[in-house]
Amino acid sequence: MEIDRNHQKPLHSQLTEVIRDRIRTGFYPVESKLPSEREICEEFNVSRTTVRETIRQLIREDLVNVQAGRGAFVKKPNRNISVNVSLNGFSNDLIKSGKTPSSRLLSLEVVTQPKEEFAQAMKLEPGDELIKIERLRLVNNVPLAIHLVLVNHRFCPKILEYNLAQISLFRILRDVFHLKIDRATQEVFASLSNERERELLALPEPSAVLHEYRTTYLDTGEIIEYSAATYCGDFYHLLINLDATEKIFKGE
């Protein structure tokens, strides 16, 4: 991307967009040093004043920090966000925690012939179709999770009419199709990230991620959703409450 001197947008705003994009795509890796003021001036043919205003804006956005005598460095994204996870949906949980969630739609399709493993896991009836939705989840513009969802189309036949990138899926199921989410079973395990996960989540190599597989049930006992999510390892906090059994209290 080049700087357009005839554009109505100020030069420092254009330059900020360029460097911000380079940071988020990994062109400037996490914890790497940005080019010097002089190098940026020469590459984009702008003044030092423009470069300094750009750096100040990137600092305000928490994308870079300046180390005295060393220059500007790309900050590691702050993903250490505590959220009480419930069955209200990813977006609702984050909003209640005072965060700003957003999503980027990666893929959306109707699966007319589901794989046998999904048909069995979701107890599909003959002819059932699935809506397959994959989204990149962000909080305060920081990528936190890759979320793949399979929804039984039979329960929500017109769901594709809604903007699934921006609207809470659970809210649509509840408010539009009047479905009542009752419970879910969830499995979580850790692994090293693959190349695609690192690219989407802006992770260095190697990085650990947490995988979450969830099956969600309606109050009728039918399965409405099966989902697979991959979280940045430094985001997901797992709290387990352990109860002592009666035998332990009795010393058996």
Secondary structure per residue as TSV (DSSP state, phi and psi in degrees):
chain	resnum	aa	ss	phi	psi
A	1	M	-	360.0	134.0
A	2	E	-	-106.0	159.0
A	3	I	-	-82.4	126.8
A	4	D	-	-101.5	107.1
A	5	R	T	-71.7	-15.2
A	6	N	T	-93.5	-3.2
A	7	H	S	-76.4	146.9
A	8	Q	S	-69.4	-20.3
A	9	K	S	-74.6	134.3
A	10	P	-	-56.7	152.4
A	11	L	H	-59.9	-41.1
A	12	H	H	-66.8	-31.2
A	13	S	H	-69.1	-40.9
A	14	Q	H	-64.4	-43.1
A	15	L	H	-65.9	-38.0
A	16	T	H	-60.3	-42.6
A	17	E	H	-61.1	-41.1
A	18	V	H	-64.2	-50.3
A	19	I	H	-69.5	-38.0
A	20	R	H	-58.7	-44.2
A	21	D	H	-64.9	-38.5
A	22	R	H	-66.1	-35.0
A	23	I	H	-68.0	-46.1
A	24	R	H	-72.8	-23.2
A	25	T	T	-92.4	-3.5
A	26	G	T	87.3	3.9
A	27	F	S	-59.0	-41.2
A	28	Y	S	-105.3	102.4
A	29	P	-	-64.7	160.8
A	30	V	T	-57.3	134.1
A	31	E	T	69.8	10.3
A	32	S	-	-86.4	159.0
A	33	K	B	-85.3	131.9
A	34	L	-	-71.7	157.3
A	35	P	-	-56.0	154.5
A	36	S	-	-68.1	166.5
A	37	E	H	-54.7	-45.1
A	38	R	H	-62.1	-43.2
A	39	E	H	-64.5	-40.1
A	40	I	H	-67.5	-41.0
A	41	C	H	-57.7	-44.1
A	42	E	H	-70.2	-40.1
A	43	E	H	-66.3	-39.9
A	44	F	H	-108.2	-0.2
A	45	N	T	55.6	52.5
A	46	V	-	-126.7	168.8
A	47	S	-	-83.2	163.8
A	48	R	H	-63.4	-32.9
A	49	T	H	-60.5	-42.8
A	50	T	H	-63.3	-43.2
A	51	V	H	-63.7	-43.3
A	52	R	H	-65.4	-38.5
A	53	E	H	-66.2	-36.4
A	54	T	H	-62.8	-46.2
A	55	I	H	-63.1	-40.2
A	56	R	H	-61.2	-40.4
A	57	Q	H	-66.3	-40.7
A	58	L	H	-66.3	-31.6
A	59	I	H	-67.2	-43.2
A	60	R	H	-61.6	-32.9
A	61	E	T	-83.2	1.2
A	62	D	T	64.9	30.2
A	63	L	S	-96.5	-27.9
A	64	V	E	-136.0	161.0
A	65	N	E	-133.8	157.1
A	66	V	E	-110.8	127.3
A	67	Q	E	-105.5	123.0
A	68	A	T	-53.6	126.5
A	69	G	T	80.0	-5.1
A	70	R	T	-118.1	-30.0
A	71	G	E	115.9	-164.7
A	72	A	E	-99.4	138.1
A	73	F	E	-126.9	148.0
A	74	V	E	-73.5	126.6
A	75	K	-	-80.1	149.1
A	76	K	-	-71.3	129.2
A	77	P	-	-56.4	138.2
A	78	N	-	-83.5	98.3
A	79	R	-	-106.5	4.9
A	80	N	-	-79.3	76.1
A	81	I	-	-117.0	122.4
A	82	S	-	-90.2	128.3
A	83	V	-	-135.7	134.7
A	84	N	-	-83.1	108.0
A	85	V	-	-82.1	131.8
A	86	S	-	-134.9	-168.3
A	87	L	T	-97.0	26.2
A	88	N	T	-88.8	-9.9
A	89	G	-	104.5	151.9
A	90	F	H	-55.9	-50.3
A	91	S	H	-63.5	-46.0
A	92	N	H	-62.8	-40.6
A	93	D	H	-62.0	-41.1
A	94	L	H	-71.3	-40.9
A	95	I	H	-60.0	-41.6
A	96	K	H	-63.8	-25.4
A	97	S	T	-88.5	5.0
A	98	G	T	82.7	15.4
A	99	K	-	-100.2	166.9
A	100	T	-	-112.7	99.6
A	101	P	E	-84.3	153.1
A	102	S	E	-153.3	167.8
A	103	S	E	-140.3	150.4
A	104	R	E	-120.4	122.6
A	105	L	E	-72.9	122.9
A	106	L	E	-95.1	-38.7
A	107	S	E	-161.2	152.4
A	108	L	E	-150.6	122.7
A	109	E	E	-155.0	159.3
A	110	V	E	-97.7	124.8
A	111	V	E	-98.2	105.6
A	112	T	S	-82.4	-24.1
A	113	Q	S	-128.7	82.1
A	114	P	-	-60.4	148.0
A	115	K	-	-62.1	152.0
A	116	E	H	-58.5	-37.1
A	117	E	H	-63.1	-37.4
A	118	F	H	-75.4	-37.8
A	119	A	H	-60.0	-39.8
A	120	Q	H	-74.5	-44.3
A	121	A	H	-62.6	-35.6
A	122	M	T	-99.6	3.2
A	123	K	T	52.2	50.9
A	124	L	-	-71.9	149.0
A	125	E	-	-91.1	158.2
A	126	P	T	-54.9	130.9
A	127	G	T	91.3	-9.1
A	128	D	-	-64.1	136.6
A	129	E	-	-110.3	156.9
A	130	L	E	-116.3	143.6
A	131	I	E	-95.6	120.5
A	132	K	E	-104.0	118.9
A	133	I	E	-125.0	124.4
A	134	E	E	-120.5	126.1
A	135	R	E	-132.3	148.2
A	136	L	E	-94.2	120.6
A	137	R	E	-92.5	132.9
A	138	L	E	-126.8	150.3
A	139	V	E	-130.6	123.1
A	140	N	T	52.6	39.1
A	141	N	T	69.6	12.2
A	142	V	E	-104.0	124.7
A	143	P	E	-66.3	131.0
A	144	L	E	-123.3	-28.0
A	145	A	E	-157.8	150.8
A	146	I	E	-105.9	124.1
A	147	H	E	-123.8	114.7
A	148	L	E	-106.8	126.5
A	149	V	E	-126.3	135.5
A	150	L	E	-115.3	120.4
A	151	V	E	-117.0	135.8
A	152	N	E	-69.6	113.1
A	153	H	G	-63.6	-24.4
A	154	R	G	-60.2	-32.3
A	155	F	G	-84.7	-16.3
A	156	C	-	-144.5	70.6
A	157	P	T	-62.7	-25.5
A	158	K	T	-111.8	25.7
A	159	I	G	-66.6	-24.7
A	160	L	G	-70.2	-9.2
A	161	E	G	-77.2	-8.2
A	162	Y	S	-106.6	154.1
A	163	N	-	-78.6	91.7
A	164	L	T	-74.6	-9.8
A	165	A	T	-77.5	-27.1
A	166	Q	T	-117.0	-22.4
A	167	I	S	-101.1	138.9
A	168	S	-	-59.0	125.8
A	169	L	H	-61.1	-43.6
A	170	F	H	-63.8	-34.0
A	171	R	H	-66.6	-40.4
A	172	I	H	-64.0	-45.0
A	173	L	H	-61.1	-38.3
A	174	R	H	-78.4	-51.4
A	175	D	H	-83.2	-32.5
A	176	V	T	-93.7	-46.2
A	177	F	S	-101.0	0.3
A	178	H	-	55.5	41.6
A	179	L	-	-96.4	142.1
A	180	K	-	-108.7	113.4
A	181	I	E	-76.6	127.0
A	182	D	E	-105.0	-47.5
A	183	R	E	-161.3	174.3
A	184	A	E	-152.9	152.6
A	185	T	E	-110.6	143.2
A	186	Q	E	-139.3	139.8
A	187	E	E	-125.9	134.7
A	188	V	E	-130.5	133.5
A	189	F	E	-149.3	160.5
A	190	A	E	-105.7	154.2
A	191	S	E	-159.8	171.7
A	192	L	E	-78.9	145.7
A	193	S	-	-71.7	150.3
A	194	N	-	-95.1	-179.8
A	195	E	H	-62.8	-43.3
A	196	R	H	-65.0	-41.7
A	197	E	H	-63.0	-41.8
A	198	R	H	-65.2	-38.1
A	199	E	H	-66.1	-46.8
A	200	L	H	-71.8	-35.8
A	201	L	H	-95.8	2.4
A	202	A	T	55.8	51.2
A	203	L	-	-104.5	146.1
A	204	P	-	-76.1	167.8
A	205	E	S	-108.5	130.7
A	206	P	S	-85.6	156.1
A	207	S	-	-142.1	144.1
A	208	A	E	-89.8	146.1
A	209	V	E	-131.6	161.5
A	210	L	E	-115.3	132.3
A	211	H	E	-103.7	134.4
A	212	E	E	-123.8	122.1
A	213	Y	E	-112.4	128.8
A	214	R	E	-136.5	137.6
A	215	T	E	-115.0	123.8
A	216	T	E	-111.0	134.3
A	217	Y	E	-113.2	146.2
A	218	L	E	-82.0	170.8
A	219	D	T	-67.6	-13.0
A	220	T	T	-84.0	-7.2
A	221	G	S	91.9	-6.7
A	222	E	-	-80.9	151.0
A	223	I	E	-87.8	122.2
A	224	I	E	-96.2	-29.7
A	225	E	E	-149.7	144.1
A	226	Y	E	-128.6	130.6
A	227	S	E	-134.3	152.9
A	228	A	E	-132.9	120.8
A	229	A	E	-122.5	143.5
A	230	T	E	-118.6	117.1
A	231	Y	E	-105.9	148.3
A	232	C	E	-59.1	135.7
A	233	G	T	-61.5	-26.0
A	234	D	T	-92.1	10.1
A	235	F	T	-103.9	-42.0
A	236	Y	-	-80.1	120.7
A	237	H	-	-112.3	122.6
A	238	L	-	-108.0	119.5
A	239	L	-	-113.3	124.4
A	240	I	-	-120.6	127.0
A	241	N	-	-95.2	126.3
A	242	L	-	-108.8	126.7
A	243	D	-	-103.5	135.6
A	244	A	-	-72.1	138.7
A	245	T	-	-83.7	165.9
A	246	E	H	-61.5	-35.6
A	247	K	H	-65.3	-36.7
A	248	I	H	-64.9	-44.1
A	249	F	H	-61.7	-32.3
A	250	K	T	-85.1	-4.4
A	251	G	T	75.9	21.1
A	252	E	-	-84.1	360.0
